[in-house]
Amino acid sequence: MKYKGSCLCGEVTFEIEGEFDNFFLCHCERCRKDTGSAHAANLFSSTAELRWLSGEDKAKTFNFRSEGHIKSFCINCGSALPNFQFDGQLLVVPAGCIDSDINIKPQGHIYYANRASWDHDLEKVPKFEELPNG
């Protein structure tokens, strides 16, 4: 499979060739801080290849306290971007930066016990197609 991806401002574009091994929704505190949301949605591959098409120089990588919690992002718009972890052995791709259809569904919630206090029964919250009035 071949996947195209980009950041929000479009300065950084990339292509990933290969298959994803896993797709997890991570509720750990660090991933919630990274995303500003209930969880991160990351794809993992030990064999796929990443090729930067444009803006590789605009991709910055942050390694929290050098402890291995790694996040890459566009220095212009802050969008999450792919990165390699474990000495280049694992490609981690934020699912939201992929522009192509993804042929794998999330396989599970990880660090679920660490989820936000408001992250319960979200399927019961009203759904709107756009920002509601009032």
Residue pairs with C-beta under 8 A, 6 or more apart in sequence:
1 17
1 18
1 19
1 103
2 15
2 16
2 17
2 100
3 15
3 16
3 17
3 98
3 99
3 100
3 102
4 13
4 14
4 15
4 98
4 99
4 100
5 13
5 14
5 15
5 16
5 81
5 82
5 93
5 97
5 98
5 99
5 100
6 12
6 13
6 14
6 97
6 99
7 13
7 55
7 58
7 73
7 74
7 76
7 77
7 79
7 81
7 97
8 74
8 77
8 78
8 79
9 74
9 76
9 77
9 79
11 54
11 55
11 58
11 74
11 76
11 77
12 52
12 54
12 55
12 56
12 58
12 59
12 74
12 79
12 81
13 52
13 53
13 54
13 55
14 50
14 51
14 52
14 53
14 81
14 82
15 50
15 51
15 53
16 45
16 48
16 49
16 50
16 51
16 82
16 91
16 93
16 98
17 48
17 49
17 51
18 45
18 47
18 48
18 49
19 45
19 47
19 48
20 43
20 44
20 45
20 48
20 93
20 102
20 104
21 44
21 45
21 46
21 47
22 43
22 44
22 104
22 107
23 41
23 42
23 43
23 44
23 95
23 102
23 104
23 105
23 106
23 107
24 41
24 42
24 44
24 106
24 107
24 108
24 109
24 110
25 39
25 40
25 41
25 106
25 108
25 109
25 110
26 39
26 40
26 42
26 109
26 110
26 111
27 38
27 39
27 109
27 110
27 111
27 112
27 113
27 114
27 115
27 116
27 119
28 110
28 111
28 114
29 114
30 64
30 69
31 39
31 40
31 42
31 111
32 38
32 39
32 40
32 116
34 40
34 71
34 80
35 80
38 115
38 116
38 118
38 119
38 122
39 109
39 115
39 119
40 94
41 94
41 95
41 96
41 106
42 92
42 93
42 94
42 95
43 92
43 93
43 94
43 95
43 98
43 102
43 104
44 90
44 91
44 92
44 93
45 90
45 91
45 93
46 89
46 90
46 91
48 91
50 82
50 84
50 91
52 59
55 74
58 74
58 75
58 76
59 72
59 73
59 74
59 75
59 81
60 72
60 73
60 74
60 75
61 70
61 71
61 72
61 83
62 70
62 71
62 72
62 73
63 69
63 70
64 70
64 71
68 85
70 83
70 85
70 92
71 80
71 83
72 80
72 81
72 82
72 83
73 79
73 80
73 81
74 81
79 97
80 94
80 96
80 97
81 94
81 97
82 91
82 92
82 93
82 94
82 97
83 91
83 92
84 90
84 91
84 92
85 92
95 102
109 115
